[in-house]
């Protein structure tokens, strides 16, 4: 009976003219189901009572994961458990020093707190409250901050001494990143438009030509490529990306495919790929949803793969230092782990 049922259900014979359409359809369907199963994420469990996830950041050695929400949770990747919670601001970024021995995060009550990651104790507090963005220099000797009013301060990383300050004419928040040669690239909003600026080690303004009408989203691992998000048209969302080479001043590629505002991006360890996430509750148009994690090839902007699982707006993403895992976080407090 079983043999007869098998024969009628899967009439597949191994001759060159005996492969039926039904057998082909069965193989295709099985392959599709297998692909769906393989692309399902592993979700972090036990992260506790936190609200919307705003940032994910692997430590340089990949052993720890910083999860920024209403507090900053440090997660042990191998043991899958919480290490410590830090009283960092919900709105400000947290940044690992390149050697992983220090972590800086803003605390609006006290200033920027620098933590020793071996004992999780504060070793220094910079008297700069209401900071939106932090960035360590490649050698870890300087820490750049951009406040919510756009004021830029460069600090000596060891002593906490302010090296130079650039006032703001915007009164809007900004962001900052270090490039490989030590230059500091920032973005502030002036007259409701993004303005990218470049500074040398002494705080002098440098001339450069960034992509027009674009906002800086992320800098590559080797700190030479800059991802700018932009709108294809005046009334369209910032759902596209230009990859700009800071050494040549040229656009490497253009990435298109998201239906909504791109919220975060992360480069692969070798900078050959970039992962992006999107979504906005204030998009202004009904039924615009984009909860897909997408991976692109940097050199030509080709879409390589897509991951579907988040049920809400995806705010955060990072790529593990060994390149084996992508983590993404949403407003529904889901942290998914993907195998790229």
ABEGO torsion letter per residue (X at the ends): XAAAAAAAABBBBABAAABBAAAAAAAAAAAAAAAAAAABBBBBBGAEBBBBBABBBBBAAGABBBBBBABBBBBBAAAGBBABBBBBBAABBBBBBAAGABBBBBBAAAEBBBBBAAAGBBABBBBBBGBABBBBBAAGABBBBBBAAGBBBBBBAAAGBBABBBBBAAGBBBBBBBBAAGBBBBBBBBGGBBBBBBBBAAGBBBBBBBBBGBBBABBBAAGABBBBBBBABAABBBABBBBBBAAAGBBABBBBGBABBBABBBBBAAGABBBBBBEBAAAGBBGBBBABBBBBBAAAGBBABBBBABABBBABBBBBAAGABBBBBBAAGBBBBBBX
